[in-house]
Amino acid sequence: MKVLVTGGAGYIGSIVSAELLKAGHEVVVVDNLYQGHREAVPAEAAFFEADLCDAAAVKRLFAEHRHFDGIMHFASYTLVGESMQKPLKYLRDNLVACGNLLEEAVQHNVSRFILSSTANLFDDPERIPIEPDERIVPGSPYGEGKFFLERMLYWFERIYGLKHACLRYFNASGDTPDRGEHHDPEYHIIPIVLEVALGKRQKLTIFGNDYPTKDGTCVRDYIHVVDLAQAHILALENLDRLGSRKYNLGNGNGFSILELIQTAEKVSGRKIAYEFGPRRAGDPAILIASSEKIKQELGWQPQYTTLESIVQTAWEWHSRYPDGYHTKK
């Protein structure tokens, strides 16, 4: 298949692009390089620099490449905390970008669409682990925006027949030997912890230690980015057979922030300093996914089943590239 990967110069998108190529698919990456890195795009993929909020640029993208068999949509603003401060950036811009993309997709007869959605749809789950049919109560404008996109896809299927899969995931983590997590500034927990281990950051601030969890810190379900990529590819390849789907993705095990720090200290062999700060708006106490549906329907099985194995891959990449893609070689 010829697959358009939006946000394909970013952390998840670039690794998914590499895995798609390994699986024999043709890949076109579109990215505005706001947080992505041109160096992260696989050499075998075509690259088109554009902002999806620019409707004219999206038209040029489709005019140049004419046809796609499927789209994987990762391009998005993704900071929960920032969305609580700048809601329109998430409720408007992410919606406009996806709307421009969908408009061109249906005009060019694209039949498959995979949405990178979020566990932030479930701010107040009634059940843990969280099933895909759990009631949706978004925890932030970021989560609400992703829910808008899921609803857009519902109507685009009803009106245009566009099949889709929405993958809601829980803390994508880990790296590959060639590609890793590099944001500027960094805002994800594992890279921040490892920056402390590498001496690039004095200490880590843990947002809240009074949550109703085993040690008072938030509990999250970490999934390796390669396992995540495989789930996206399986969803794409099986859309015609199964029809539109919604899947939650994770390892099914929750680890607190303090447990993550202990694991990182074990992997790196270094002490990691931290302090407690106030809670961050929009952060639920516990997010743990049930991935049974995707396992049963698509045969998906994560390769990285322990937090230690996930952190190990991240430590190897960050040790090799301490300044990320800016590391001098």
N, C-alpha and C positions, 0 to 999 in steps of 0.2 A: 504494500500500500504506500501511497504518497501521503505523508502526514505533515501537517502544519503544527509546529510547536510554538505557542506564544509564550514569551518569557523564557525562551530556550537558552539564553545566556546566563540565566540565574542558577542558583544552587540546585534546585530540584529539576528545573527544565533542562539544564545541560546534561545532567546524568540520565534523565529519561531519554533525551535525544541520542546519547551514546548507546543506551540499551536498545532503542528502536533500530539503530543501524546494525547492531550485532544480530538482531532478529531478522535482518534482511529487508527492512523497510527503507524507503527513501524519505529523507527528512529535510524540511525547510524550516528554519528558525526565524522568528520575528521578535525583536526586542528593541526597546528604546535606550538600553544600557543605563537606566536610572540606578538600578542596583545590580545589573548583570555585568558580565565581563566578556569582552570579545574573545579573550584567550580561552574561555571555557567552552565555546562552541566547537563541537567536533569538526575536524578538517573536512570530513566527508559530507557534512551538511551544508546546504545553501543558506546564506545569511542575508536577511533583509532588515535594515535598521529603520524602525518606524515606531511611532506612538499610536496605539490603537484608538486613542481619543481623537485622533486626526482622521476623520472619515475619508478625506481625499487620499491619504497615505494608504489606508486599508484598501481602497479601490485599486490603487497602483499595485499593491501586493498581489491581489487576485488577478489583475490584468496581466502581470508579468508571469505568473505561474499557472494561470488558467484553471487548473483543476486539482483538487485535493480529495483523497478518499476519506480522510478523517482529520479532525482537529483535536489537539490536546491543549487546553487553555489553562496556563499557569500564570500569565501576566496579571499582576494585581498588586495593589498596596496591601500589606499583610500585617501591620502592627496593631494588635489589639489595643494597647495603651494609647497609641496615637489616635486611633479611631474615636476614642472617648474625648479627645481634645479637638479633633478636626473631623467631625462626622461627615461633612459633605464630601471630603476627599474620598471617603469610602462608599457613601450612599449615592453619590453622583458619578464620580469619575470611574469607579470600577464598573458601574452599570452602563455608562456611556461607551466605554471601551468594548465591553462584551456585546452591547447592542449593535455597534458598528460591525463587529466581527460576524455576528449572526446574520445581519442584513446581507452582507456579501456572501456568506456561506450558502444561504438558501437560493440566492440569485445564481450561484455557480454550482448548484445541485450537489453540495456536500451532504452526505447521508449519515455521517457518524460524528459525534461530538462528545469528548470526555472533559468533564469539568473538575478541576482541582477545587474541591469544596473544603469544609472545615469542621472540626469538632466543636468550634465555638457556636455552632447551632444549638448546642445542648448545655445551656447555662444551669438548668435545674432538672437534671435527669431523675426520673422516678425509679430507674433500675441501673445498677452497675454490675457487670459491664453494660455499656450502652449499645442497644440494638439499633439497626437502621430505621425501624419503625417507631422509635422513641419520639415523644412529642417534641416539637421544635420550639424552643424558647431561646432565641439568640442572646448571647451574653454581652454583645457590644455592637456598635454600628458596623464593624468589620463582619461579624457573624450575620447580622441582618442583611448586609449587602450580598453575601454569598447565598442567603436564602432567596433574595430577589432573583438572583441568576438561576437558581434551581427552578423557580416558578416560571421564569422566561422560557427555559428549556421545555417545561411541561406544555406551554402554549405553542411553542414552535413545533413540537411533535404533533400536537392536535391539528394545527393549521397546515404545516408543511411536511409532516412525516419525518422530521429530523430525529433519528434515534440518538439517545444520549445515556451516559452513565455519570452519576455524581459520586465522587469518591471523597468521603469525609475522613480526614486523618488527624492523627494525634501525635504531634511532635516528631516530624521528620528529622532524622539524626544520622550521624555517621558520614563517612566519605569513601571515595574510591582512591586508588593510587594516583589517578590523573586529575581528578576533580574533587573540589571540596567546598565547604561553606565559608564564604567570604562576603560579609556585608560591611559597609562603611557609613555610619558606625555599626558595630556589631550589636545585635539585640537578641540573639538566641542563646539559650542557657548553656549548652555544651561548649560552643566555641568560647563563650565568656569564661567559663570555668577553666578551660585549657589555656586561655590567655593569662590567667593568674598563675597556672602551673609553669608557663613559659617565661614568667617575669615581665610580661607586656602590660600587665594590669596589677595594681597593688593588692586589690581584694575584690571580692564579689559581694554585691548587695542582694540579700534574699528578701523579696517583697512579702512580708507577713510571716509570722510564726505563731499565729493564733487561730489557724484554720482547724476545723474538726477532723484532723487526721492523726496518724500515729505519733508524729513528732511536731505537729503544728505547722508544717510547711506543705505547700501544694503537692499533690500526687498526680503524676502524668504517666501516660503510656507511650513509650518511645518505639518508633519503627524505623528500621534502617532504610535509607533512601533508595538503595538498589531493590529491596523488597517492595518498596512503594512503586518503583518504576515497573517492576514485573506485573504488579496488580493493574497498573494503567494499561499496559500492553495486552494483558489477558482480557480486560474489559473491552478494549477496542476491537480485538479479534473476534470476540463472541457476541457483539451487539446484534449482528444480523440473525444469529441463532436464538438468542434469548430475549431480544428486545430491550427497551430502556430499563435501567437498573439504578438502585442507590445502595452503596456499600459503605460501611464503616471499616476503617483499616487501623490495625494496631497489633501489638503482641498479646494483648489480653492481660498483661501484668502491669501493675502500677508501682512507681517508685517515687519517693519523696525527693525534694531538692537536696536534703541532707544525705540521703542514700546515694544520690547521683554524685555528690561531692566526694563521698567515701570511695565510690567506685573509681572516680577520676584520680584520686590520690593513689589508689592501688595500681592502676594502669600506668600512671606517669612516674610513680615512685617519688612524688613531690607533695609537700604540704600545701594545701589551698586555703588561704585566709578568706574569711567572710564576715559579714556583719548583717544584722537584721534591720530592715527598713519597714515603712508602713505598707499595708496592702496596696496593690495596684488595681485600679478600677477595671472591671471586666474580667477578672481572673476567677474562675470557679475553683472550688476546693479540690475536687477529684474529677479527672477525666480518664476513663479506661474504656477501651473499645471492645466490642464483640465482633470478631471477624468471621464468625461461623458461616454466615451467608455466602461470602465470597469464596470461602474454602470449599463449601459444599457445591456451589454452582460452577465455579471455575477451576477448582483444584489448586487454588493458590495456597502456598505454604511458605512462610518467611524462613529465610536461611539464617538470619541473625536473630536468635531467640533469647539471648541474654543481654542485659544492659552492658556487661563487661565487654562482650564481643563488639557491640556498637561503638562504645567509647574507644575501644582499641583502634578501630579504623579511623576515627576522628583524630586521635592522638598521633597516629602515624602520619596523616596528611599535614596536620598543623605543625608537627615537628619538622617535617621536610620543607614546608612552605610557611614559615612563621609570619610572614607578611602577606599571606594569601597569594593572589595572582600578581602582586607587586614584588614578590620575592625575586631578587636578582639571581640569575642562573649562570 
